[in-house]
Amino acid sequence: MSQVFTNVTELPPDPLFGLKARYNQDTRKDKVDLGIGAYRDNNGKPWILPAVRQAEQKLINSPDYNHEYLSISGFEPFYTGAAKVLLGDASPAIKDQRVVSQQSLSGTGALHLAGLFLKKFYSGGPHTIYLSQPTWANHKQVFDTLGLTVRSYPYWNKETKSLDLDGFLRTIQSAEPGSIFLLHACAHNPTGLDPNYEQWNQILAALEAKKHLIIFDSAYQGFASGDLEKDAYPIRKAINDSAIKSTPIIICQSFAKNVGMYGERVGAIHVVLPTKDDQFGRAVKSQLNLIIRCEISNPPAYGSKIVATILNDTALYSQWRKDLTTMSSRIIKMRDTLRTKLEKLGTPGTWNHITEQTGMFSFTGLSPEQVERLEKKHGVYLVSSGRASVAGLNDGNVDKVANAIDEVVRNVQPKL
Ligand code: LMR
């Protein structure tokens, strides 16, 4: 084998799924999983949203229920409903039919489609994509693999544990015109730190001035504030309020977290054109269709039908909105509890960032060495960057986690 395949080197396990595998093998009864971002209820169990349970029943009982192929674009009631979730029912872009949508294999599939489409067709600037520093571990490898040049923009100021807005704006200004910028629409992964509205306005204006192309990664809509509208602020500002006038905008959307459809791989890519051009829109759609046809033939049906059932039924939609509040408020409560406990213990350092951050994750500020000790000594699992999935905390384990963090902070000095 080694003679016919060269350079097939064994790679280390994926940082997130490798962590999950180690957690699963750990036999300690009181282990705690704060690794992969997946919502857990207050008993530490996966939660099937009530809206999903009801939609599944409705779907299965429908006389039209079947397992036929979808079209290459996917399930139309799904991807048209999905665009409305992002842009709002009254979006001028939707009304003018400027939104080209294609169902994808969740957010990662949408990012891959975006990267491949840009690689094949983008001529508005260099094939250089700027990612936030830090960002979700998978971003870099998705775009690297496709042959885009990956660079980063400053985002997290380690000292102040806040947004490095100046650094971010400086990079936007110094990047070659027409570069590609990937923005986390809300609930930034891994930092849990989002720009406020005023900061978003500045960021979008700077991007427009340099004619950079924006890809929004929207994986957590409804998870930051509990409110779909508020969490869509930068997307709607850019598109509906025409903050971006000159270039198309790409949105990569996942329903893994906000509908809890993790394993069903439900997502979409939307290419929003700045001006109406039906013929060009059809051409974009046909090219996205070709990529899908070659790679997966046509998208998976079951999860998208469940989500479509929720999006197109008034009662189920309002149940979903309640479910989003249930999830986001439990996470907010756990942030409060963890911070309060650490402050009561007098754990060295400051812990206000835990409640100031938003969405599923907290960037705790713990060092890789401290994280390693948390795992080995205490059975508390989080990503080596110090990112903790707050959704893994509950009333039964938060004391243990606070005590464990207190112990490692006192006993392991971060390397300078
Ligand atoms: C995470 O960041 O934990 C999730 O988005 C899961 C994943 O696929 O990496």
Boltz pocket constraint, residues with backbone or C-beta under 6 A from the ligand:
constraints:
  - pocket:
      binder: B
      contacts: [[A, 16], [A, 35], [A, 36], [A, 37], [A, 38], [A, 136], [A, 138], [A, 189]]
      max_distance: 6.0
